[in-house]
Amino acid sequence: MAYIRVSLMRAAPGHEGEVERLNRELVAYYRRFPGCLGTYYVRSADGSGEVGRVSIWESDDAADRAANDDHSMAVRSQLHLLIQPGHQDRSFQAEAP
């Protein structure tokens, strides 16, 4: 069973480029962690302006190790200063049919 994390946000006006850059940095960084099966930068297709990350992990422990890494926490802290209130962080257990 895989573990999936989804983080969605809207950049504060004027910070779109920086929010994209930081999300892409996290995507590349997470790919180096043991247990990461894949990670992607996502951009809404509906014009809402939402962007974010989807990451797929072998386990919630693997995802937690990456999320609690010092560099990851520092980049995510920067992101929080550049996004609008109301971002979403969700986690899912994924099962093959």
C-alpha positions as CSV (number, residue, x, y, z in Angstrom):
1,M,0.0,0.0,0.0
2,A,1.4,3.4,-1.0
3,Y,1.0,6.6,1.0
4,I,0.2,9.9,-0.9
5,R,0.6,13.5,0.2
6,V,-1.0,16.4,-1.6
7,S,-0.2,20.0,-0.8
8,L,-2.3,22.7,-2.6
9,M,-2.0,26.5,-2.3
10,R,-2.5,29.8,-4.0
11,A,0.4,32.3,-4.2
12,A,-0.1,35.7,-2.7
13,P,-0.3,38.3,-5.4
14,G,3.1,39.0,-6.9
15,H,4.7,35.8,-5.5
16,E,3.7,33.3,-8.1
17,G,7.2,32.7,-9.4
18,E,8.7,32.2,-6.0
19,V,6.0,29.8,-4.9
20,E,6.5,27.8,-8.0
21,R,10.3,27.8,-7.5
22,L,10.0,26.6,-3.9
23,N,7.5,23.9,-4.7
24,R,9.8,22.6,-7.5
25,E,12.7,22.7,-5.1
26,L,10.8,20.5,-2.7
27,V,9.8,18.1,-5.4
28,A,13.4,17.6,-6.5
29,Y,14.6,17.3,-2.9
30,Y,12.0,14.7,-1.9
31,R,13.0,12.5,-4.9
32,R,16.3,11.8,-3.1
33,F,14.7,10.4,0.0
34,P,14.5,6.6,0.6
35,G,10.9,5.5,0.2
36,C,9.9,8.2,-2.3
37,L,8.2,6.5,-5.2
38,G,7.5,9.7,-7.1
39,T,6.8,13.4,-6.6
40,Y,5.3,16.0,-8.9
41,Y,4.8,19.7,-9.1
42,V,1.1,20.3,-10.0
43,R,-0.7,23.3,-11.4
44,S,-4.5,23.6,-11.7
45,A,-6.1,23.1,-15.1
46,D,-9.2,25.0,-14.1
47,G,-7.8,28.5,-13.9
48,S,-8.1,28.6,-10.1
49,G,-4.4,29.5,-9.7
50,E,-3.7,26.6,-7.3
51,V,-0.3,25.0,-7.4
52,G,1.4,22.4,-5.2
53,R,3.0,19.0,-4.9
54,V,1.9,15.4,-5.0
55,S,4.3,12.8,-3.5
56,I,4.0,9.1,-3.4
57,W,5.7,7.1,-0.7
58,E,6.3,3.6,0.4
59,S,4.9,4.5,3.9
60,D,3.8,7.3,6.1
61,D,7.1,7.0,8.0
62,A,9.1,7.6,4.8
63,A,7.0,10.7,4.1
64,D,7.3,11.9,7.7
65,R,11.1,11.6,7.6
66,A,11.2,13.8,4.5
67,A,8.7,16.3,5.8
68,N,10.5,16.7,9.1
69,D,14.0,17.1,7.5
70,D,15.5,20.5,8.4
71,H,15.8,21.7,4.8
72,S,12.2,20.6,4.0
73,M,10.9,22.5,7.0
74,A,12.8,25.6,6.1
75,V,11.6,25.7,2.5
76,R,8.0,25.0,3.7
77,S,8.3,27.9,6.2
78,Q,9.3,30.2,3.3
79,L,6.3,29.0,1.3
80,H,3.9,29.8,4.1
81,L,5.0,33.4,4.0
82,L,4.2,33.6,0.3
83,I,0.8,32.0,0.0
84,Q,-2.7,32.9,0.7
85,P,-4.5,31.6,3.8
86,G,-6.4,28.4,3.3
87,H,-3.8,26.0,1.8
88,Q,-4.5,22.3,2.0
89,D,-2.3,19.5,3.0
90,R,-3.9,16.1,2.7
91,S,-2.7,12.5,3.0
92,F,-4.1,9.3,1.6
93,Q,-3.5,5.5,1.8
94,A,-3.6,4.1,-1.8
95,E,-4.5,0.5,-2.5
96,A,-4.1,-1.3,-5.8
97,P,-7.3,-2.8,-7.2
